[in-house]
């Protein structure tokens, strides 16, 4: 089986989870190769066998000013331009899929690959926890063109042969065949003590990992003076976030850092939530703008993992004490356990169905 795997270029969550799935797929003798097509292929630093990389983008996503605020106007401009050029892109990709003799197309989470599958007569799979039509329909209140584009995307999704739905999912009613799978996310092979030793953490300090993804925190003013002496703010190549009070750890395997710290501070996205769950590290989360995925992420997060909401005002002042108290008071025995090992579920389903 030769697989063409399209991955959204929106943030790093899609490529990080997709790569975990792909690494599982190529362990099967039934899978000859996987070709990853994404604008985020720079995320992949190793040179794996049976996996090839191809730089291209088949969705627009949502443009962001930074990791906690959206730019709806710019998003619409790019969506409208994408729609005008979509037919040409679809024909090019369908020709490529036919010429390379792919047996299966997977998309996380663009809708156009399902039309490509119809054109190339190749079965298709959706993998994700939201669809872009659901995200864009929420923006219809700002401009009716979002609603029109959302309807186009919803029709495109309906052509998927099958859909594998991840935890933390938004409502999805446009697929003919759906299968729920377990949580997919990167995980550390280190225990807590080993991870802390890797980064030379002081056992008398509390470490907060500021994880704000691909878009950084530029042009935001922080009250650095309010950080307690026994707290250390940790980041890894986070743009717009520089101070003598920050421990910057570049070029590391990020799940090890998630495991090592005491708390992850973030805007909730699928990638960092899944990695925190696997690392058993509590989450302090803030707002991320009017993104329709947000309430569904938060609803499941609150039920399944030690966490606490923080306002952006308190975040900028490093006022974490109430959040820490709430997390420490959490009765973990009452939390809902999510199904894990989604990549194994996905491989099993692919072998069963195709």
Secondary structure, 3 states (H helix, E strand, C coil): CEEEEEECCCCCHHHHHHHHHHHHHCCCCCCCEEEEECCCHHHCCCCCCCEEEECCCCCCCCCEEECCEECHHHHHHHHHHHHHCHHHHHHHHHHHHHHCCCCEEEEECCCHHHHHHHHHCCEEEEEECCCHHHHHHHHHHCCHHHHHHHHHHHHHHCCCCEEEECCCCCCCCCCCCEEECCCCCCCCCCCHHHHHHHCCCCCCCEEEEEECHHHCCCCCCCCHHHCCCCEEEEECCCCCCCCCCEEECCCCCHHHHHHHCCEEEEECCHHHHHHHHHHCCEEEEECCCCCCCHHHHHHHHHHHCCEEECCHHHHHCCCCHHHHHHHHCCCHHHCCCCCCCHHHHHHHHHHHHC
